[in-house]
Amino acid sequence: MLEELKGILTTQAGLPAAPITADASLADAGIDSMAVTVLSMQLEDRMGLFLTEDELSCAPTVSALADLIASRAAGTP
């Protein structure tokens, strides 16, 4: 899920790939409110997942964000 997340953020939100590492905070990875909004829309379009911007923004790291998305995709709240 981490690589898919990185792909969405670089291709759809226009972020550079270099700072998007598993242990980076969202801020350090350049994931701002606009990127979170784009991510939320892409997750819904691509995977049928509905995660609010607030839910996505609460993840402390990129890895935690990927884990949240993966658990939601697996049907775990």
VEXMARKOL-583906 format. One line per 3 residues: number of its first residue (from 1); their letters; for each residue x, y, z of C-alpha. Coordinates in steps of 0.25 Angstrom, whole numbers, plus 2048, in hexadecimal, padded with zeros to 3 digits. Example, Ala and Ser with C-alpha at 12.3 -4.5 7.8 and 13.67 -1.06 7.14 Angstrom:
<keses>
1) AS) 831/7EE/81F | 837/7FC/81D;
</keses>
This chain:
<keses>
1) MLE) 800/800/800 | 80C/809/803 | 810/809/7F4;
4) ELK) 802/80B/7EF | 800/817/7F9 | 80D/81D/7F4;
7) GIL) 809/81C/7E6 | 7FB/823/7E8 | 803/82E/7F0;
10) TTQ) 80D/830/7E5 | 804/82F/7D9 | 7F7/834/7DD;
13) AGL) 7FB/83E/7E8 | 808/842/7E1 | 811/840/7ED;
16) PAA) 820/83C/7EB | 823/82E/7EE | 830/82F/7F6;
19) PIT) 82A/834/803 | 81F/82A/804 | 825/81F/80C;
22) ADA) 81F/815/816 | 824/81C/822 | 822/82B/81E;
25) SLA) 817/833/824 | 80C/838/81B | 812/846/81C;
28) DAG) 820/841/819 | 81B/83A/80D | 814/846/808;
31) IDS) 806/841/80A | 7FE/84D/80C | 7EF/84F/80D;
34) MAV) 7ED/850/7FE | 7F5/843/7FC | 7EC/83C/807;
37) TVL) 7E0/841/7FF | 7E5/83B/7F2 | 7E9/82E/7F9;
40) SMQ) 7DB/82D/7FF | 7D4/82F/7F1 | 7DE/825/7EB;
43) LED) 7DC/81A/7F5 | 7CD/81B/7F3 | 7CE/81B/7E4;
46) RMG) 7D9/810/7E3 | 7D5/807/7EE | 7C7/80B/7F3;
49) LFL) 7CC/80F/800 | 7C7/81B/808 | 7D0/821/811;
52) TED) 7CE/82F/816 | 7DA/839/815 | 7D9/83A/824;
55) ELS) 7DC/82B/825 | 7E7/82B/81B | 7EE/837/822;
58) CAP) 7EE/831/82F | 7F8/826/82B | 806/82A/831;
61) TVS) 80E/824/826 | 80D/820/818 | 80E/812/81C;
64) ALA) 803/814/826 | 7FB/81A/81B | 7FD/80E/812;
67) DLI) 7F9/805/81D | 7EC/80C/81F | 7E9/80B/810;
70) ASR) 7ED/7FC/810 | 7E4/7F9/81C | 7D8/800/816;
73) AAG) 7DA/7F9/809 | 7DA/7EC/811 | 7CD/7F0/817;
76) TP) 7D3/7F3/825 | 7CE/800/82B;
</keses>
